[in-house]
Amino acid sequence: MSTPAERSRAYRDRQRGGPPRSPAPHGTVAAYRRHQRAQEAPCEACKVAHAEYQRELYAKRKSR
């Protein structure tokens, strides 16, 4: 017999049409946010990716 969590995952996978997604690799903004959600310090690669993203946003806002 499977656990309720396993049954829930199987149902979700059937509805979605495939297996669950794999998390984004380190060095991306998504991974930086995953570090934040886990309340842990982001790794250096994620910090660099987040800083670049913020620079792009700032430049975009200033160019308007």
N, CA, C and O of each residue as an XYZ file, in Angstrom:
256
protein
N       0.849     -1.187      0.000
C       0.000      0.000      0.000
C       0.884      1.235      0.000
O       1.899      1.275      0.696
N       0.517      2.211     -0.750
C       1.312      3.436     -0.821
C       0.806      4.451      0.202
O      -0.325      4.373      0.683
N       1.672      5.390      0.511
C       1.306      6.429      1.471
C       0.421      7.468      0.792
O       0.373      7.525     -0.437
N      -0.275      8.283      1.564
C      -1.090      9.339      0.962
C      -0.262     10.301      0.102
O      -0.736     10.771     -0.932
N       0.955     10.589      0.519
C       1.805     11.493     -0.261
C       2.148     10.884     -1.620
O       2.146     11.579     -2.636
N       2.439      9.589     -1.633
C       2.748      8.918     -2.894
C       1.540      8.892     -3.816
O       1.668      9.113     -5.020
N       0.372      8.623     -3.255
C      -0.855      8.628     -4.066
C      -1.130     10.023     -4.614
O      -1.555     10.168     -5.760
N      -0.893     11.032     -3.813
C      -1.097     12.410     -4.251
C      -0.148     12.768     -5.395
O      -0.554     13.386     -6.379
N       1.117     12.372     -5.254
C       2.093     12.634     -6.318
C       1.711     11.917     -7.602
O       1.811     12.488     -8.688
N       1.271     10.665     -7.485
C       0.874      9.897     -8.668
C      -0.325     10.555     -9.353
O      -0.359     10.657    -10.579
N      -1.302     10.997     -8.569
C      -2.464     11.680     -9.131
C      -2.047     12.960     -9.834
O      -2.495     13.233    -10.947
N      -1.186     13.753     -9.185
C      -0.714     15.007     -9.771
C       0.026     14.743    -11.079
O      -0.161     15.467    -12.057
N       0.863     13.710    -11.098
C       1.610     13.385    -12.308
C       0.679     12.977    -13.444
O       0.896     13.353    -14.596
N      -0.362     12.203    -13.117
C      -1.326     11.826    -14.152
C      -2.044     13.048    -14.699
O      -2.246     13.158    -15.908
N      -2.427     13.956    -13.833
C      -3.131     15.163    -14.264
C      -2.231     16.062    -15.097
O      -2.672     16.658    -16.080
N      -0.990     16.154    -14.705
C      -0.041     17.031    -15.377
C       0.443     16.428    -16.696
O       0.849     17.154    -17.604
N       0.397     15.105    -16.796
C       0.801     14.456    -18.030
C       2.252     14.031    -18.048
O       2.782     13.702    -19.109
N       2.904     14.029    -16.904
C       4.300     13.601    -16.874
C       4.857     13.658    -15.475
O       4.156     14.029    -14.534
N       6.109     13.295    -15.334
C       6.733     13.323    -14.007
C       6.982     14.757    -13.541
O       6.936     15.685    -14.348
N       7.242     14.945    -12.262
C       7.482     16.294    -11.758
C       8.730     16.906    -12.379
O       9.635     16.198    -12.820
N       8.760     18.229    -12.404
C       9.908     18.934    -12.977
C      11.111     18.830    -12.052
O      10.968     18.680    -10.839
N      12.287     18.913    -12.639
C      13.506     18.946    -11.828
C      13.831     20.407    -11.527
O      13.562     21.275    -12.357
N      14.397     20.695    -10.369
C      14.686     22.084    -10.016
C      15.768     22.690    -10.913
O      16.606     21.975    -11.463
N      15.736     24.009    -11.050
C      16.727     24.707    -11.861
C      18.113     24.537    -11.252
O      18.250     24.473    -10.030
N      19.139     24.466    -12.091
C      20.491     24.280    -11.554
C      20.988     25.528    -10.825
O      20.455     26.623    -11.007
N      22.003     25.346    -10.011
C      22.596     26.490     -9.320
C      23.175     27.453    -10.344
O      23.568     27.054    -11.440
N      23.221     28.723     -9.972
C      23.714     29.738    -10.893
C      22.589     30.378    -11.679
O      22.827     31.016    -12.705
N      21.347     30.208    -11.198
C      20.188     30.825    -11.840
C      19.405     31.609    -10.784
O      19.568     31.400     -9.582
N      18.561     32.507    -11.263
C      17.737     33.291    -10.347
C      16.761     32.380     -9.605
O      16.491     32.593     -8.423
N      16.234     31.371    -10.288
C      15.309     30.429     -9.643
C      15.994     29.697     -8.496
O      15.392     29.491     -7.443
N      17.233     29.307     -8.691
C      17.968     28.619     -7.625
C      18.255     29.579     -6.468
O      18.231     29.174     -5.306
N      18.526     30.847     -6.784
C      18.737     31.849     -5.736
C      17.483     31.956     -4.869
O      17.567     31.991     -3.641
N      16.334     32.007     -5.516
C      15.069     32.098     -4.771
C      14.782     30.822     -3.984
O      14.176     30.868     -2.913
N      15.217     29.693     -4.515
C      15.052     28.436     -3.786
C      15.885     28.456     -2.499
O      15.443     27.964     -1.461
N      17.088     29.026     -2.573
C      17.903     29.205     -1.370
C      17.151     30.078     -0.362
O      17.108     29.762      0.827
N      16.561     31.173     -0.840
C      15.834     32.078      0.057
C      14.651     31.383      0.717
O      14.437     31.532      1.920
N      13.880     30.622     -0.062
C      12.731     29.912      0.506
C      13.151     28.927      1.581
O      12.437     28.721      2.562
N      14.322     28.316      1.389
C      14.834     27.354      2.362
C      15.517     28.050      3.535
O      16.007     27.390      4.452
N      15.550     29.371      3.506
C      16.175     30.199      4.549
C      17.634     29.794      4.761
O      18.094     29.601      5.886
N      18.344     29.674      3.629
C      19.764     29.364      3.692
C      20.533     30.389      2.868
O      19.962     31.054      2.004
N      21.801     30.511      3.132
C      22.637     31.451      2.394
C      22.820     30.932      0.960
O      23.139     29.759      0.768
N      22.621     31.794     -0.045
C      22.797     31.343     -1.427
C      24.265     31.066     -1.739
O      25.163     31.688     -1.171
N      24.487     30.140     -2.635
C      25.859     29.831     -3.051
C      26.377     30.971     -3.929
O      25.608     31.827     -4.366
N      27.656     30.973     -4.177
C      28.281     32.061     -4.932
C      27.719     32.158     -6.350
O      27.481     33.261     -6.841
N      27.507     31.032     -7.007
C      26.982     31.046     -8.374
C      25.585     31.673     -8.411
O      25.264     32.420     -9.335
N      24.770     31.375     -7.423
C      23.421     31.939     -7.371
C      23.460     33.426     -7.054
O      22.653     34.194     -7.578
N      24.393     33.839     -6.199
C      24.553     35.262     -5.894
C      24.911     36.042     -7.146
O      24.371     37.121     -7.390
N      25.822     35.496     -7.940
C      26.250     36.160     -9.180
C      25.074     36.278    -10.147
O      24.874     37.329    -10.757
N      24.304     35.212    -10.288
C      23.150     35.228    -11.192
C      22.121     36.259    -10.736
O      21.564     36.981    -11.563
N      21.864     36.334     -9.434
C      20.899     37.292     -8.908
C      21.393     38.726     -9.102
O      20.612     39.608     -9.457
N      22.686     38.961     -8.870
C      23.255     40.306     -9.048
C      23.141     40.748    -10.503
O      22.809     41.902    -10.776
N      23.409     39.849    -11.430
C      23.290     40.178    -12.858
C      21.840     40.500    -13.208
O      21.573     41.448    -13.947
N      20.916     39.724    -12.687
C      19.491     39.962    -12.924
C      19.079     41.337    -12.398
O      18.360     42.078    -13.068
N      19.544     41.666    -11.195
C      19.214     42.969    -10.621
C      19.812     44.108    -11.440
O      19.170     45.142    -11.620
N      21.047     43.925    -11.942
C      21.668     44.952    -12.796
C      20.858     45.167    -14.056
O      20.659     46.304    -14.486
N      20.382     44.068    -14.659
C      19.561     44.177    -15.868
C      18.262     44.916    -15.583
O      17.841     45.763    -16.370
N      17.625     44.597    -14.461
C      16.376     45.292    -14.102
C      16.620     46.782    -13.899
O      15.836     47.613    -14.357
N      17.704     47.114    -13.215
C      18.029     48.520    -12.943
C      18.276     49.257    -14.249
O      17.765     50.359    -14.446
N      19.057     48.656    -15.144
C      19.349     49.283    -16.426
C      18.069     49.466    -17.253
O      17.884     50.487    -17.914
N      17.207     48.475    -17.202
C      15.939     48.551    -17.932
C      15.070     49.699    -17.410
O      14.463     50.434    -18.189
N      15.018     49.844    -16.082
C      14.215     50.923    -15.495
C      14.815     52.290    -15.817
O      14.076     53.241    -16.074
N      16.136     52.399    -15.805
C      16.786     53.687    -16.055
C      16.706     54.101    -17.508
O      16.794     55.293    -17.804
N      16.541     53.161    -18.426
C      16.505     53.482    -19.853
C      15.140     53.987    -20.304
O      14.999     54.427    -21.445
N      14.164     53.936    -19.462
C      12.816     54.390    -19.853
C      12.744     55.874    -19.985
O      11.685     56.414    -20.306
